[in-house]
């Protein structure tokens, strides 16, 4: 049993249990609109470029709010920040639902609402990551990484599959409303959390000065920079999610779209179930780099499978393989961050992390859409996998302390 996922933290840590359950349901709802938004845009415009531009519109505000959210998370009460952010996100879901009821939904509302919700995520995620570190002992950080991977992978399997069913049978209005109710549950879970102190003040620095202090700390830790850069490179080039609506048309329509979105999470789920071994690995930099490289290889094989045979089961297998390698990378990034970053810097560093692991996919969607529009879907997928491998190798060469990093945790 030592190599299987450890669930004991959910049993003996009440606050983390409520946080985990609330974010589990909330993220499940987020997966619904992750499918519904690109589907609605592609359905109305028949353009992969528009889907890619949606991701770009979500990225721009995120670059600002993630950094500011990091400062707020180190300065103000983190549970209060989460409550404000999730209540506002619930309002965004209602706006999307209302727009979808119109005879001709406004594309500009989709862009504005999704951009605003992305901005709110920039305030939400640093508070979530830093409050988690407050709740959990250092010895349990590997368990948190595995449980987070489990949560994300289950939601990314179930969420898109449910989204495909709901969209096909009930439409996008019900899909957006389901996301709204998921936020209500998460708000209730946050209210149930108790005895989380306000973080130690980061002195009387201005927001800009506090950001500079956080950046100086991050830049002084080459191993941290390596985790950000590897994930950023891999997500830009190695996950062509913006192309899934177009690929799904070759495999049967919207029901297949849900399978494509879910497949990477199947591999991640398997890895999370078998994550007990992670606590025995000390060379975290090596683990991250190798898993990101194999992720790129799996994406290349996915692209070649799509081009050569249009065998859906094989394409889904390689997507699942890519998701499994991504999960390994994610587990060790989480452990490194929680082990090496002091709590009074955790919010600001979470903001920097967020730019890496959330802006990467947004830029990746834009890159995939642009390359696909110019050279075709297959070229976009395969070239992205190749560039992922090259980028990871370059990072390891230029950041040797990242490659050599060894954990000193017991």
Helices and strands as residue ranges (DSSP letters): H 8-12, H 14-45, H 48-75, H 78-100, H 107-135, G 138-140, H 141-169, H 172-192, H 207-219, H 222-238, G 241-243, H 244-251, H 254-273, G 275-280, H 284-308, H 312-340, H 343-375, H 377-398, H 400-404
